Amino acid sequence: MTTTAPTDAASPTVRRAVRADLLAVFRIEQASFPQPWPYSAFEQFLSSPAFLVAEIGGPDEPGQSGIVGYIVADTVPNHGQPLGHVKDLAVHPDRRGEGVGTLLLGRALAVLDGLDVSSVKLEVRVNNKRARSLYERFGFRHLRTVPNYYDDGENALVLVRKGPPEHTVR
């Protein structure tokens, strides 16, 4: 199943990631984070239930196609009830502010909710206000702060969204 954003012809379609997407995903990762994941990490998560990509265009639109964002999410055991974990989310710098992150997060949470997760967690840099705002719109709330979580010494906020969504995206 794919989902298309309702804005215009250049709106992305969201689908499961495949091996052929990994180089584009890795390039977005490198452009997005000061400490990017290695390529091999994406290879490891390729079978994750919610490793999704947002893609614009396709074979009928040469020069106008490509991966513009991705999300990596999966489940981990948690006292007999799976816990969802959003591990990574990034949008190409040229496509930020267009709703791609919202589209990806919404689809990934729908996949995780379909797996009967009790809640979903993620870690985000304290200073990443744009990402924090997105997560809050989806019902994520601050659980705790992890000091020096990132290699550069920045703290991480652990955010959690309890149960199936009762949120509305604004």
N, C-alpha and C positions, 0 to 999 in steps of 0.2 A: 504494500500500500504506500502511495506517495501523497504528500500534501504540498499544495502550491499556495504561496502567499497571494492574497487577493489584490495586490496593488497594480502591477502592470506586466507587460510581456517579459520584462527582465527579472521578474520575481523568481526566487529559487524554488526548486523542488527538493524535498527532503527524502532521502532513501538510505538504506543500510550501506555502510562503507564496504568497498571491495578492495582487493590488493592493488588494483590499478590506480586507486585514489591516493595511496599512501604518500607518494612524492609531493603531490599538491598539498595534502594535509600537513606534511612535515615542513614545507615552505611557509605555510601560514603560521605554524607553531614558531618557527624561527623569527618571523616578522612580528610576532605578538608578545613574546616573553623574553625577559632578560636571561632566564635559565631554561631554555627549551628542553623538552623531552628529546631523547635520542630516537632516531628512526625505528630502532628495534622495539621500543616501547609500543609504538603504534602497531607493529607486526604482532606483538603479544596480545593486544586487545582486539584484534580484527574479528574474533568470534564473539565479542561481547554483545549482549542483546541490544544495547543502545549505543553502538558506535555508528553514528549517523553523519552524513554529509549533506550540505546544502549546495545545490548545483544550479547554475543558470545555463540556459541554452541547451544545446545538444547537437546531434549530427546535422540537423537541418539548419543550424545557425552557426556556420564556421566563423571563428574569430570572436564570437559572442558567448562562448561556452566555457565552463570551468567550475571547479570547486571554489566556493566563496566562504565556506565556514564548515565547522565540524563540532561534534560533541562526542565525548567518550564517557559512557556511564554503564555500570553493571550492578550486580547484587553481591552482597557478602553475607555469610551466615550471621545471625544475631538472635541467640536464644530461641531457636526454632522458627523464627519468622525472618524472612530475608530483609535485609536493609539495603536500600538503593544508595549508590555512591556515584555522584557526578565527579569524575576525575579530571576532566579537561574540557574546555569550551573556548573556541576562538573563532573570530570572524576576520577575514582579510581586511587590512587597514583601509583599503579603498571602498569597502562596503559596510563599514560600521555606521550605525545610526539609521539603518534602513529596515530594521526589524528582523534581520537574519538570526541574531542571537535569541530573540524571543521565540521565533519559529522553531529553532533547534531545541531549545530547552523545553518548550511545550510538548514537542513530539517525543523527546527522550523521557520526560516524566510520564507521558501516556504509556510508553512501552513498559517502564518500571511499574506503574500502577497495575498494568495487566499481569505482572508477575507477583501480585499480592504482597508488595513490600509494606512493611509496617511504617516506615518513614524513609526519607531520603536525606543524605548529608552531603556536604561539600566543604572544601576549604577555599578561602579567598584571601588575597592580600588585604591587610587593613586599609591601605591607601588606594585600593581599586574601587573607587566610588561608583563608577559606571556599572561594573559587574554586581556590586552589592545592591544597587538600585534595581537591577533586573531580577536578582534572586528574591528580593523583598516583595516585588510585585507578584511573584509566584508563591508567596506564603512562607518563604524561608525566614527563620528567626535565629538570632545569635544564641548559641549554646555555651560556647567558651572560647577563650583566646589561647592560642598556642604560641608562647614566646619563641622568637628566633627560628620559626618554622622553615623559612626560606634560607638558602645558602648565603644571601646577602644580609642576613640578620633581621629581616622584616618579619613581624608577627603575622600569623594567620588567624582569621576568624573561622571557627567551625560553625556553619549554619545548618539548621535542620528544618525540614518540612515534615510535619506529622501526617501520616495516613494519606488516603486518597484526597485529591484536591478538593478544597472548598474555596478555592481562590478564584479571583477574576483578574485577568490581565488588563491593566489600564493603559 
